[in-house]
Amino acid sequence: MSSGQNIVMGVSGGIAAYKAVEVVSRLKKAGCNVNVIMTKAAAEFVTPLTFRELSGNPVVTDMWEEPKTWNVQHIALANWADVFLVAPATANIIGKIANGIADDMLTTTIMATKAPVVLAPAMNTNMYLNPVTQQNLTKLAGLSYHIIEPATGLLACGVEGPGRLPEPVVIVDKVVALLHNCQDLRGQRILITAAGTREAIDPVRYIGNRSSGKMGYALAGVAARRGAEVILVSGPTSLPAPPGVTITRVETAAQMQAAVLAEFDTVDIVIKAAAVADYRPEQVAEQKIKKTGDTLTINLIKNPDILLELGQRKKRQILVGFAAETKDLIIHAREKLTKKNLDMIIANDVTLPGAGFNIDTNIVKIIHKNGNVEELPQLSKQQVAEIMIDKISTLLTKST
């Protein structure tokens, strides 16, 4: 919860302005005080009355309107804000901010605030990918503005690609994280596993899976940025190690087990995002197996269940697992949650478009130990990582 903390929310003139209504609603439910500033173009999409009723505060649309108090209004709101959010942030408003243009109430107030500014871009794909827009976003990121990556999908203009306003839950979680100073994991030691494992058949071939490691690497990067000491145990992948992360590279399930157990007693949180092979060949050929017949029989034996072992050993640690399934998702995930003594499990049906291996998006359900299930829409793995770390931070708060 973020009770008593103040958000100034700017709404600029894009079709996604209707989604800003849900953002205000969610911020209020999180206990935030919200003041809304709308551009004149935004008021063509959603009426100021809607935001006034949801926020419980007057909505500012005109720099020259009669002020509600004696304060210079843009200065008063700029000083009042703990976080300044712009959602949607159009190409036009991004360009103005990046180039120091302050010609309306929204841009003037942003220019005057010392609060962290969060921009949630939403626009046509070609506008978003335009080098000018990308240059403006890069410039603003370099000036410590917080940019939320837009979602990818079918836009109102009929084009499919990046440029959709991030889901309201993603925007609100980002704001709440900033309210908590984004260093909520300082002093915590987190172990994260990522990517798949490989089990050798012979010196050339192996048994593996399609995991790229993108989800685990995203989690490691987010946790490190939020102050945690992160140990990443990674199977084979081409991904670079996230900044500030200590990485141990392994190949087999047995090697991952050894690396994880070596650190387990010293960590506070474990997130098992790796896709560990369940079985390995009973015998590994010393030489490459030659093609000599129509069939080849390989006997497989079970690998150690690392997550089960951690659940049996854990004392104070928060333990989070993943369940990648192809049917009966909730049933199998809940069984795994209970059997392996987890605090939370992230379940996804890998048969769904946008939720499989080796892509940048995911569609997950977060299942908590108390049985609650949170369903997230299709999001980038980076966005899922941010939300997961928020949930884990909440678990830490409850345990202290």
C-alpha positions in Angstrom: 0.0 0.0 0.0 1.1 3.6 -0.7 -1.3 5.4 1.7 -0.9 9.2 1.8 1.5 9.5 -1.1 0.9 11.9 -3.9 0.7 11.3 -7.6 0.3 14.0 -10.3 -0.9 12.3 -13.4 -0.7 13.9 -16.8 -3.0 12.7 -19.5 -2.1 13.7 -23.1 -4.1 13.4 -26.2 -4.1 9.9 -27.5 -6.8 7.3 -27.9 -5.2 5.4 -25.0 -6.5 8.2 -22.7 -9.4 5.9 -21.9 -7.1 3.5 -20.2 -5.8 6.3 -18.0 -9.2 6.1 -16.2 -8.3 2.6 -14.9 -4.8 3.8 -13.9 -6.3 6.6 -11.7 -8.7 4.0 -10.2 -5.9 1.6 -9.4 -3.8 4.4 -7.8 -6.7 5.4 -5.6 -7.2 1.8 -4.5 -3.5 1.6 -3.7 -4.1 4.5 -1.2 -2.5 7.3 -3.3 -3.7 10.9 -3.5 -4.1 11.7 -7.2 -4.3 15.1 -9.1 -4.8 14.9 -12.8 -3.6 17.4 -15.4 -5.1 17.0 -18.9 -4.0 18.5 -22.2 -6.7 20.1 -24.3 -6.3 17.2 -26.7 -6.8 14.6 -24.0 -10.1 16.3 -23.1 -11.3 15.4 -26.6 -11.1 11.7 -25.7 -12.2 11.6 -22.0 -14.0 14.3 -20.1 -12.3 15.9 -17.1 -15.4 15.1 -15.1 -14.5 11.4 -15.3 -11.1 12.0 -13.7 -12.5 14.4 -11.2 -14.9 11.8 -9.9 -12.3 9.1 -9.7 -9.5 11.2 -8.1 -11.7 13.2 -5.9 -9.8 16.3 -6.9 -10.3 19.1 -9.5 -8.8 18.4 -12.9 -6.6 21.0 -14.5 -7.0 21.5 -18.2 -6.0 25.1 -18.9 -3.0 27.1 -17.6 -5.1 30.2 -17.7 -8.2 29.1 -15.9 -9.1 30.6 -12.5 -6.9 28.9 -9.9 -8.6 26.8 -7.1 -6.2 28.1 -4.5 -3.9 31.2 -4.1 -0.8 29.1 -4.9 0.8 29.3 -8.3 -0.8 26.2 -9.5 1.9 24.5 -11.6 4.4 25.2 -8.8 2.0 23.9 -6.2 1.4 20.6 -8.0 5.0 20.2 -8.9 6.0 20.5 -5.3 3.1 18.4 -4.1 4.0 15.3 -6.2 5.9 12.4 -4.9 5.8 10.8 -8.3 4.8 12.5 -11.6 3.2 10.1 -14.1 2.3 10.8 -17.8 0.0 8.1 -19.2 -0.5 8.1 -22.1 2.6 9.9 -23.2 2.2 10.8 -26.8 5.1 11.5 -29.3 4.2 15.1 -29.1 4.4 15.4 -25.3 7.6 13.3 -25.2 9.2 15.7 -27.8 8.2 18.7 -25.8 9.6 17.4 -22.5 12.8 16.2 -24.2 13.4 19.6 -25.7 12.4 21.8 -22.7 9.2 23.2 -24.2 6.7 24.3 -21.5 3.7 25.8 -23.3 0.8 24.3 -21.3 0.0 23.3 -17.8 1.3 19.7 -18.1 4.7 20.5 -19.6 5.1 23.6 -17.4 4.5 21.5 -14.2 6.8 18.7 -15.4 9.5 21.3 -15.9 9.0 22.6 -12.4 8.9 19.3 -10.5 11.7 17.6 -8.7 9.7 14.4 -8.3 10.6 11.3 -10.4 8.8 11.5 -13.7 7.4 8.3 -15.3 6.4 8.3 -19.0 4.2 5.6 -20.4 4.4 6.0 -24.2 1.4 5.2 -26.4 1.3 5.9 -30.1 1.2 4.5 -33.6 4.0 1.9 -34.2 5.7 4.0 -36.9 5.6 7.1 -34.6 7.1 5.1 -31.8 9.9 3.6 -33.9 10.6 6.9 -35.6 14.3 7.8 -34.9 13.2 11.2 -33.5 10.9 9.6 -30.9 13.6 7.0 -30.1 16.2 9.8 -29.7 13.9 11.7 -27.4 13.2 8.7 -25.2 16.9 7.9 -25.0 17.7 11.5 -24.1 15.0 11.4 -21.3 16.2 8.1 -20.0 19.7 9.6 -19.7 18.2 12.4 -17.7 16.7 9.9 -15.2 13.2 10.0 -16.5 11.6 6.6 -16.1 10.3 5.1 -19.3 7.9 2.2 -19.3 8.3 0.0 -22.4 5.1 0.1 -24.5 3.2 -3.1 -25.1 3.1 -4.8 -28.5 -0.1 -5.7 -30.2 -3.0 -4.5 -32.4 -3.3 -0.7 -32.2 -6.4 1.4 -32.7 -5.1 2.5 -36.1 -5.1 -1.2 -37.2 -1.3 -1.6 -37.2 0.2 -4.4 -35.1 3.5 -3.7 -33.3 5.0 -1.8 -30.4 3.2 1.3 -29.2 0.2 0.2 -27.1 -0.1 1.8 -23.7 1.3 -0.6 -21.1 -1.4 -2.3 -19.1 -2.6 -0.2 -16.1 -1.4 -2.8 -13.6 2.1 -2.5 -15.0 2.0 1.3 -14.8 0.7 1.4 -11.3 3.3 -1.2 -10.1 6.0 1.0 -11.5 4.7 4.0 -9.7 4.4 2.1 -6.4 7.9 0.8 -6.8 9.2 4.4 -7.2 7.2 5.5 -4.1 9.2 2.8 -2.3 12.3 4.4 -3.7 13.1 1.4 -5.9 15.7 0.2 -3.4 13.3 -2.0 -1.5 15.6 -5.0 -1.9 18.7 -3.4 -0.5 20.3 -5.8 2.0 18.6 -8.8 0.5 20.5 -11.7 -1.1 18.6 -13.3 -4.0 19.4 -16.5 -5.9 17.8 -16.8 -9.3 18.2 -19.7 -11.8 17.6 -19.2 -15.5 17.7 -20.9 -18.9 17.5 -24.6 -19.6 19.9 -27.4 -18.7 21.6 -29.8 -21.1 22.2 -33.5 -20.6 24.8 -35.1 -22.8 24.1 -38.1 -24.9 27.5 -38.2 -26.5 30.3 -35.5 -27.1 28.1 -34.0 -29.8 24.5 -34.4 -28.8 22.4 -33.6 -25.8 18.9 -33.5 -24.4 17.6 -30.0 -23.8 14.6 -27.7 -24.0 13.6 -24.4 -25.6 14.2 -22.1 -22.7 16.1 -19.0 -23.6 16.7 -17.7 -20.1 15.0 -14.3 -20.9 12.6 -14.5 -17.9 15.3 -15.3 -15.4 17.7 -12.7 -16.7 14.9 -10.1 -16.6 14.2 -11.0 -13.0 17.9 -10.8 -12.1 18.3 -7.3 -13.7 15.2 -5.9 -11.9 16.3 -7.3 -8.6 19.8 -5.9 -8.9 18.5 -2.4 -9.9 16.3 -2.5 -6.8 19.3 -2.9 -4.5 19.5 -6.7 -4.1 22.7 -8.7 -4.2 21.9 -11.2 -7.0 23.5 -14.5 -7.7 22.4 -15.8 -11.1 22.9 -19.5 -11.8 22.4 -19.9 -15.5 22.2 -22.7 -18.0 23.5 -22.2 -21.5 22.3 -19.0 -23.2 23.6 -16.3 -25.4 22.2 -13.6 -23.1 24.7 -11.2 -21.5 24.8 -11.1 -17.7 22.7 -8.2 -16.3 24.7 -5.3 -14.7 25.6 -5.8 -11.1 24.8 -9.5 -11.0 27.2 -12.4 -10.0 26.7 -15.2 -12.5 27.6 -18.9 -12.3 27.3 -20.7 -15.6 26.3 -24.4 -15.5 25.2 -27.0 -18.1 23.6 -30.0 -16.4 20.9 -30.4 -13.8 23.5 -31.9 -11.4 25.8 -28.8 -11.8 22.8 -26.5 -11.2 21.9 -28.4 -8.1 25.4 -28.1 -6.7 25.6 -24.4 -7.5 22.2 -23.7 -5.9 22.9 -25.7 -2.8 26.3 -24.0 -2.3 24.5 -20.6 -1.9 21.1 -21.6 -0.5 21.9 -21.2 3.3 23.2 -17.6 2.7 20.3 -16.2 0.6 17.0 -14.6 1.6 15.0 -15.3 -1.6 15.2 -18.0 -4.3 13.5 -17.7 -7.7 13.7 -20.9 -9.7 13.0 -19.7 -13.2 15.3 -22.3 -14.9 13.8 -25.1 -17.1 15.7 -28.0 -15.5 15.7 -31.3 -17.4 13.7 -33.9 -15.6 15.7 -36.8 -17.0 19.2 -37.5 -18.2 20.8 -40.4 -20.2 21.8 -43.3 -18.0 25.0 -43.7 -20.0 26.9 -41.0 -21.9 28.8 -42.3 -24.9 32.5 -41.5 -24.9 32.5 -41.2 -28.7 29.9 -39.8 -31.2 27.2 -42.4 -31.7 27.2 -43.4 -35.3 24.0 -44.0 -37.4 23.9 -47.8 -37.6 20.2 -48.7 -37.6 16.6 -47.4 -38.0 16.2 -47.0 -34.2 18.2 -45.9 -31.3 17.3 -46.6 -27.7 18.5 -44.3 -24.9 17.7 -45.2 -21.3 16.8 -42.1 -19.2 17.0 -41.8 -15.4 15.5 -39.1 -13.3 17.4 -36.0 -12.4 17.3 -34.5 -8.8 14.3 -32.3 -8.2 16.2 -29.1 -7.1 13.1 -27.1 -6.1 11.6 -30.0 -4.0 14.9 -30.2 -2.2 15.0 -26.5 -1.5 11.4 -26.6 -0.2 12.4 -29.3 2.2 15.5 -27.5 3.4 14.1 -23.9 3.6 13.8 -22.2 7.0 13.6 -18.4 6.6 13.9 -18.1 2.8 11.2 -17.0 0.4 10.9 -19.6 -2.3 9.3 -18.9 -5.7 8.9 -21.4 -8.5 7.6 -21.5 -12.1 5.2 -24.0 -13.7 5.3 -24.2 -17.5 2.4 -26.4 -18.5 0.4 -27.4 -21.6 -2.9 -28.3 -19.9 -4.6 -28.1 -16.5 -2.4 -25.1 -15.7 -3.9 -24.1 -12.3 -4.3 -27.7 -11.1 -0.7 -28.6 -11.8 0.7 -25.3 -10.5 -1.2 -25.6 -7.2 0.0 -29.2 -6.7 3.6 -28.0 -7.3 3.1 -25.0 -4.9 2.0 -27.4 -2.1 4.3 -30.3 -2.8 7.5 -28.2 -3.0 6.6 -25.8 -0.1 6.6 -22.7 -2.2 5.6 -19.2 -1.2 4.5 -18.3 -4.7 4.4 -19.9 -8.1 4.3 -18.3 -11.6 2.2 -20.5 -14.0 2.1 -20.1 -17.7 0.5 -22.2 -20.5 3.4 -22.4 -23.1 0.9 -23.4 -25.8 -0.6 -19.9 -25.8 0.6 -17.4 -28.5 2.8 -14.9 -26.7 3.5 -17.2 -23.7 6.1 -19.7 -25.0 9.8 -20.1 -24.9 12.3 -17.9 -26.7 10.1 -14.9 -27.1 10.0 -11.5 -25.3 6.5 -11.7 -23.9 4.7 -13.9 -21.4 1.1 -14.6 -20.1 1.3 -15.7 -16.5 -0.9 -16.4 -13.5 0.6 -15.7 -10.1 -0.6 -18.2 -7.5 0.0 -17.3 -3.8 0.4 -19.7 -0.9 -3.0 -18.6 0.5 -4.6 -19.7 -2.8 -5.2 -16.3 -4.4 -4.6 -16.3 -8.2 -3.7 -13.1 -10.0 -4.0 -13.2 -13.8 -1.8 -10.9 -15.9 -2.4 -10.0 -19.5 0.2 -10.6 -22.2 3.2 -8.5 -21.1 6.9 -8.2 -21.9 9.0 -10.5 -19.7 10.6 -7.3 -18.4 7.2 -6.1 -17.2 6.4 -9.5 -15.7 9.7 -9.3 -13.8 8.9 -5.9 -12.4 5.5 -7.2 -11.1 7.0 -10.4 -9.7 9.7 -8.4 -7.8 6.9 -6.2 -6.4 5.1 -9.2 -5.1 8.2 -10.6 -3.5 9.0 -7.3 -1.9 5.5 -7.4 -0.4 6.2 -10.9 1.0 9.4 -9.6 2.6 7.5 -6.7 4.2 4.9 -9.2 5.7 7.6 -11.5 7.0 9.4 -8.7 9.0 
